[in-house]
Each structure stands twice: as C-alpha cells, then as structure tokens.
Amino acid sequence: MTGIRIDGILVAGTVKERVKMAVDEIKKHGIQPCLATVLVGDNPASATYVRNKQKACADVGILTKDHKLPDTLTQSEMNVLVDSLNKDHEVHGILVQLPLPKQIDEFETTSRISPLKDVDGLTPHNVGLLSMKKAVLKACTPSGIIELLDHYNIDIEGKNVVVINRSNLLGKPLYHLLLERNATVTTCHSKTKDLAGICRQADVVITGVGDRTRFTLTPDMIKDGAVVIDVATARLDGKLVGDCDFEKIIQKASFASPVPGGVGPMTIAMLLKNTVTAASLSASFGGK
C-alpha cells in the first residue's frame, strides 16, 4: 500500500496566500513590510537562497533591502550593519544568510539582531521564548514542518516522534514545537546507539542529516504506516536528494515528504509569514 506524498509546494502556496492577504491588510495601516537580507561573500548556494527569498517576498508584496558584502568583512563592520538595521524603522525583518566567513562569529551576529526583527528565530531571546511556549517568531523550517503536519491532519498528540538532528536551526527548535503538540519526542544524533531500533518504534520520523555517505533512512528502519518527513538536502550522483529514497519509503509509510518539493518550500513560506508578523509587531511597539 503506497502512502500519501506530502506536497510542500502546495502547502507553501496556501501559506503565501495568507501572507499576501496579511500584507495587503497591514498596508492599509500605513506599514510596508520589509525584509533586509545580508549576504557575505560569493558562495553560489547562499546567493541562490537569498535570490529565492527575495523573489518570494516580491510575490506577496514584501519589500527587500539587499546587502551584499565582501568576504573580507570584519566582525565590527557586521555589528555596525546589524545595529543600523535594528534602528531602521522601515526594516521589519533581518535575515543574515548562513554560513558566514570564518572571521564572522555566527552566534555574536545573530544574537545582535533585535528579537522583534529576528525572522529566523535564532536570537537567544526568541529561543528562550520558544522553550517556554511563548515565541511569536519561530525558526522557519521547524514551523514549516508543523504547518505540513497540520495541513495533512497528522495528529501527533501522544505519538512517538523521532528527530534525527540536534542543530540550532532544526532539531532543537523542532523539539520544542513538537512538545507543544504533546508529542513524545526523541532526539537522535551521530552518537545515538541503535538508531535503527529507535526509528522502528516511532510513529513519525523526521530526518535531517544531509549526508548520504554517512546516513540513509531505509524502509527497514521504519514501521508500517509511519510518517516520514525528510528535511535533508544533499547531492547524490548529481541529483538533489534527502536522507531517504522517497520511492522506497513511500511504499511503507502512511505519509512521506519528497526532496525536492517537500519541506524546502515551507522554509521560505514561513520566512514570509515571520516577516509580516514582525511588521505587525513593529506597529505594536510604536515603530513603522
């Protein structure tokens, strides 16, 4: 029995429609939502990601301010830029594209962003709020996964959910979002013992390793009817792939997300949602 393919492009489209309506509404109050993007260096993949985010913003009526900086940028210069964007009332969201050159400290940089403009949900303030179920701006990819589960009416309350990732961008914030839905969450990583055995006990497996030379989620590692969310992106024989072979996994899973076309589109959609939310927050705190 073949499971249901989770269509991230479709669900992202529904999110974008809601965002566009929200943008149109907030414009009536004299606020033009605006996202500032910061790209350091000439990494082709990072440049592509930023362009895609800017295009998505344009599609829903969000302005962007583009900051392209040389890879010789110093930490102090980065700090000055972030401080200026924090003070700019026309900017509602700040996105610093990662990774950064080695001379720029990611934690120092992201921590400097105003929590009210932290559309990636990476500042210590917003991370802390997330752990207390009080966050408004939440990490984009994890919140996109929750949006997918909701769209397909996948109830995770009381279910065993395994997350194979413990990063600040994915695994850790996702852990808190899943707990908010009353799931029983197990976080796995490179030091986990008997990973396959743990996965076979899971109702939902969310995997985000991103290196097929080190790890592949195979059908024998999931139980019949499990839900599989593949968050990983890697290159295999010149093709973009995730952590699992979708065509094989879907034969055993009840729901599964492909790569590409699964979680990826949701990340940008939730960035747009966070940006318009941040614009609303700016109005609440007296800025525009």
Order of alpha helices (4+ residues) and beta strands (2+ residues): beta-alpha-beta-alpha-beta-alpha-beta-alpha-alpha-alpha-beta-alpha-beta-alpha-beta-beta-beta-beta-alpha-beta-alpha
